[in-house]
């Protein structure tokens, strides 16, 4: 099927051709005709399946008839993150280039002034995150009783981020008679309840992400020790050995994003962090630099990485195994797009086994160990390494006991942090020295991985970082 068969106008078809697209994706084939007919849609699809164009293309044709009024948008698109909102805005600019539709983007971290000016002139398309939209509404800067089309994108992520009460409040301000397009990658009970309340006789559209993901993305696993410094060392070794054009690196926590980005930059990698605590100007500038190729590695959280569409992204690295299996699908959905092959590499420790099993069950395949890294997956990878056949005994350091406010307390003795049975204990040094001398690693040794050195890492000791 071609776009010409979907009932779109010549202007939209011309814009689609200019963008280089020839054939619609499965969700576009199903959604576009239904949206043009005015039907409510309940769509089960993730980012990367083409669903954004699936609702923007027909919306442009529908909104071409009519005129916007001041502070009364004609359509509303709600998204969970600023980056996804900006991505949808780019789609409207690309596909609506031959129409004279007006658009406003209401997201946090941006000045209210320019947003208010656009609303005062009237907009056909309003793209917003829930929090900023409510701010404008409570200030009396916007009226929502003129909305004819409502789009709720990534409803499951709205639920995860706690936006559902805000979404319900916003929908209560809208006309009862409207067209609603509701999209979610998963349908937990709360999301199902919302769809039942918001939609009228909807047409259900389901696009399975698993098959397409398995076909386009090669999955790999690297087992590593749990200590953060060991994980960072393992990741740097992989980056040095892989042919990476550009990559997204996902962490579960914002503080780990900053730490990992600093570590990569300190070791000569072109990297930058992206998470919700950064000001919007920095987030926008960082994302633009990554898209332009100035930055090679973008370290991000799930929230910041949601909905990103990076052309030709070669790799996605999971520095942390996602707690929710569905997040793995969203993460690796950034690569392997538009028919190109992608690579997804995940670092896992012993503590991640439960989450790893859930991911493999979801994608219906076992994730193979990355070639050359299978030695790290040997039993005991998270335990103390062995040296010359003798096990290293590690003792947990004891803190000296202190009695606050008392005098004459005896000093507590401290136990050395680490002592091995195969190494002689150094003699006591001068004042201020530690009791144990630090042993330098041999050339080419992978720090923190014991004697299980993967072949591809030990091949060239000069690559040691």
LINPE-V115590 format. One record per backbone hydrogen bond with DSSP energy under -0.5 kcal/mol. NH is the residue of the N-H (numbers start at 0). CO is the residue of the C=O. If there is no record, write none. Layout:
nh: <NH NH>
co: <CO CO>
//
This chain:
nh: <2 4 5 6 7 12 13 14 15 16 17 18 19 20 28 29 30 31 33 34 35 36 37 38 40 41 42 42 43 44 44 48 53 54 54 55 56 58 59 60 61 62 63 64 65 68 70 71 72 73 74 75 76 77 78 84 85 86 87 88 89 90 91 92 93 94 95 96 98 103 105 105 106 109 114 115 116 117 118 119 120 121 122 123 124 125 126 126 127 128 129 132 133 134 135 136 137 138 139 140 141 142 146 147 148 149 150 151 152 152 154 157 158 159 160 161 162 163 166 167 168 169 170 171 172 172 173 174 177 178 180 181 181 182 182 183 190 191 192 193 194 195 196 197 198 200 202 203 204 206 207 211 212 213 214 215 216 217 218 219 220 221 223 230 231 232 233 234 235 236 237 238 239 240 240 241 243 244 246 247 248 249 249 250 256 257 258 259 260 261 262 263 264 265 266 267 268 270 271 273 277 281 282 283 284 285 286 287 288 289 290 291 292 292 293 294 295 296 297 297 298 298 299 299 300 304 305 305 307 309 310 312 313 314 315 316 317 318 318 319 324 326 327 327 328 329 330 331 332 333 334 335 339 341 342 343 344 345 346 347 351 352 355 356 357 358 359 360 361 362 363 364 367 369 372 375 376 376 377 380 382 386 389 391 393 394 394 403 405 418 432 444 446 448 451 452 453 456 457 458 462 463>
co: <21 1 2 3 2 8 9 10 11 12 13 14 16 15 24 25 26 27 29 30 31 32 34 33 179 202 40 181 204 42 183 45 49 50 51 51 52 54 55 56 57 58 59 61 63 71 118 68 142 122 123 148 125 150 127 80 81 82 83 84 85 86 87 88 89 90 91 93 95 124 103 126 104 106 110 111 112 113 114 115 116 117 68 101 101 74 103 124 76 105 78 128 129 130 131 132 133 134 136 135 135 70 143 73 73 178 75 180 77 150 182 153 154 155 156 158 157 157 162 163 164 165 166 167 168 169 170 143 175 147 149 40 179 151 180 42 187 187 188 189 190 191 192 193 194 198 39 201 41 43 205 207 208 209 210 211 212 341 216 343 367 345 347 226 227 228 229 230 231 232 233 234 235 236 237 237 241 242 295 314 297 247 316 299 252 253 254 255 256 257 258 259 260 261 262 264 263 268 296 298 274 278 278 279 280 281 282 283 284 285 286 287 288 289 288 288 269 269 246 295 271 296 248 297 273 300 301 302 304 307 308 309 245 245 342 247 344 249 316 249 322 323 323 324 324 325 326 327 328 330 331 312 336 215 313 217 315 219 317 221 348 349 351 352 353 354 355 356 357 358 359 359 365 220 369 372 372 373 374 377 379 389 386 384 391 392 416 401 402 392 429 441 444 445 448 450 451 453 453 454 459 460>
//
